[in-house]
Amino acid sequence: MLDQRELRALAEQVLDLSAADETEVLLLGRATRLTRFANNYIHQNTAETGLQIRVRAALGQRVGVAATDDSTPDGLRSVVERAVGLARLQADDPYFPGLPAPDGQVLPTDLGYVTATAGYTAEERARAVAVVCSAAATAKQVSAGAFETGEQTVSVANSHGLWRYHHSTCANLSMVVMGPTGSGWGSAAASDVGEIDAQVVAGEAVQIAARAQDPIEIEPGEYPVVLAPDAVGDILDYLGYVSFNGLAVLEGRSFLSTRMGQQVMAPSVSIWDDGQDPTGLPLPFDYEGVSKQRVSLIQDGIGRGVVWDRRSALKVGEGHSSTGHAEIRYGNIGVGPAHLFMAPGQTAQAELPKGIERGIWITRFWYTRVVHPLEVVMTGMTRDGTFLIENGQITRPVRNLRFTQSYLKALAEVDAISRETRLIDGGGLSSVRAPAIRVRSFNFTGVSKE
Amino acid sequence: MRNLIDRALNLAQVRGAAYADVRIVGRESQAIGVKNGIVESISADETYGFGVRVIVDGAWGFSSSNRLVAEEVDRVTAEAVAIARASALVHGRAAELGPPEVHVGSYKTPVVIYPFTVAPEEKIKLLLAADAAMRAVAGVKVTQGNLVCQREHKTFASTEGSYLQQEIIETGGGIAATAVSEGDVQVRSYPNSFARDQACRGWELVLEHDLVGNAPRMAEQAVALLSAAQCPSGVTTIILDGSQTALQIHESCGHPIELDRVFGSEASYAGTSFLTPEKLGHFRYGSNLVNIVADATIPGGLGTFGWDDEGVPAQRTQIVQNGMFVGYMTSRETAGWLGQPRSNGAIRASGWNRMPIIRMTNVGLQPGTWRLAGMIADTDEGILMEMNRSWSIDNQRLNFQFGTEIAWEIRGGQLGRMLKNATYTGITPQFWRSVDAIGDEHELRVWGTPNCGKGQPPQIAHTGHPAAPIRVRNVQVGVMR
């Protein structure tokens, strides 16, 4: 991994090579290691070291982008030539806002960097995995999962003198533990690998798996549910992608296109995005170097905001500016939040089933997809711990269910939120911190069976 | 390059590897995106690097880097060996590859028009023309189009003596129109949804698709969908167009026949499979009409190559024969687990920085005897569904729910009113056992799926799917809330 000084020197070489009116270089460095296990042993074990160099060159309003991972002088010259060459072919883009100038904000360069995580070895990961496999085997169960540790650098420089650099680490242990007829789930993510206790995570998964054996089949239909944090994380992820996206609002694809400022969810629901909060997996600026703002998306159930990059903000016009959410590649569907948080409530997670006469506890969702974007109607399956709740208690496991449900309406039906939250690694330097929630009504449309 | 490959293979063996292979992969891609009459993105990306895979003490190790220079080759090889030794600390079934696979040769995707020789200006002109044709239709809110081309050069060498060089060329393109009204959003895509169709072909693929000629129809249908009737709920006969049949094959046949899933290797992420080994040769997967083949040798298929990423030659494998489940897609290691003498060559990595895993090649349906028009005329009551909009399936690949962009009612053998938000749901073997008509060779074409996710760390594979329209009886439709 190159350090800040070396990366800055590399960026300056690129900028010096460019004859474009404006030039930006984005440097994405990574050293990631992932140990994968299945059937209670390690079956795949990988390491990756890389540096991607992305150059955006502008000739007036004409923009070209090129990328390489060749950092030799010839490689740098070639990538600049390709970016400039493509810009020459372009027509004017009326929505290209130019590259940002430095905004004067001093941002942390190592928020979420932990030396122990960066230096975590394959042997250390193997020892943690051994704990998981042993716990599963002792319970006569079978584990499968992955333990990833790594470090990343994100650096942005441009011809207006902007320089941003950030160095972070991430550790993520996740697993499915399976008995003959049911499975459980455990996961933990943190910047500091020392915060991940394999014994605790495995214990949770083993316990869920033990309770999940011999599931009964229940009829699909409307049930009150408790959604554990991983399931809530999926809801927040999709709302971010489909609804909290400024361009989607502009184009009428988001429910917030017509309902900004209105009560759209239960008053207990508040959701925001904050790339500078160290309780997430922080990245304090976006991929064009703009400082990330804390953006209130839903406050007390009322639609309050969406996120923008500079191009989409220019499209919507006066009064809007980038919230610091530009992505690595310009995507024509717009940009979404990358560091989502949902406000915790007052109820202990274990107490959430209380008050439900007959309902369902869902550990997590699987293979969720948008059926209709405007109301965020989704379909997907439950997985790794679906249980019947009877008279306020989890009583027995049920077969996995398919749901077809508006996530928006689900969050309008929230009547309790846990005080505990869980950090979920979203991949690509994104994260969600979510509580568990109780929802008055959730629509199940099928059962998994042969 | 050969020196560095030999250096890695030698060092791996010196450090104790019983087996090692090296892949050097260089990929260049060009992508152009147009939206609402503006060229929003034009990019030319390159990536180049190498990965070393080893077996030490019966366990796997893999490491990779973007710097193909001697000292980095040494570091990465040593790291792969060290990782394998760490893997051996939590050991299970010893990694074994079965009989050696020793092949030397080269392969190049045959193309008529090399896509990188077509000037970017011509590509932009084509996309803008298609975009303008869509925007000419009143009521369309967003228009989009994209073209991609990719060239991957891959060198594979192993301690068994294989040395293979391949150049895989891909071309793809597509357009989409979005119409919006208060309370509704509808999209129509061509020739495939989620950006494009893609194939191991040249620019001729894009020309055949005639994006400009098809653009007005997409825009008109997107607008018409806003006022179309909602797809009713109930149990009925459905006819799927070829693109949706391709998706159905991909999700409910292609994934469950991946033998690594069957043996639990993907249990934590992609899932397992209902097609467990005792079913091989004994399980009725579909009706007698259903014949499915995995074939990595089909000209133009997006899953076509010369050798897989273990150096095993591309092959054709029967998966479903007259409705009976008869085959899996395998790697060298999993073929041995199943007691098969040899891999059928279905392991690939998404790039130099990933360890290969079993991926679909071209998994497709063999043609039947029907023309689509005849199928519709033969249907008293049902729904014709076209082009995927959403897809979800459980982790064993049994319970699925898919939605399509557009549908039409069928009554008395005639197409009736247009329907929107069409969905259907089912259980995989029940669904395929209910197929009573399959399109013939005139209706069949090879669809490309350039976005198949699997593995940890994640890998995106490109797969092909020969498919024709199918008719399926007694299907639950109209699941929407």
Interface residues (C-beta under 8 A of the other chain):
Chain A: T32 R33 L34 T35 R36 F37 A38 N39 N40 Y41 I42 H43 Q44 N45 T46 A47 E48 T49 G50 L51 Q52 V63 G64 V65 A66 A67 T68 D69 D70 S78 V79 R82 A83 L86 L89 Q90 A91 D93 P94 Y95 T121 A122 E123 R125 A126 R127 V129 A130 C133 V142 A144 G145 A146 E148 S174 M175 V176 M178 E251 G252 R253 T258 R329 Y330 N332 W366 Y367 T368 R369 V370 V371 H372 P373 L374 V377 T379 G380 M381 R383 N400 R402 T404 Q405 S406 G427 N443 T445 G446 V447 S448 K449 E450
Chain B: G33 K35 I38 V39 E40 S41 I42 S43 A44 D45 E46 T47 Y48 G49 A59 W60 G61 F62 S63 S64 S65 N66 R67 V76 E79 A80 A82 I83 A84 A86 S87 L89 V90 H91 G92 R93 P120 E121 I124 K141 V142 Q144 T178 V180 E182 G183 D184 V185 F263 G264 S265 E266 A267 S268 Y269 G271 F274 N353 R354 M355 I357 R389 S390 W391 S392 I393 D394 N395 Q396 L398 N399 Q401 G403 N421 T423 T425 I427 P429 Q456 P457 P458 V479 M480 R481
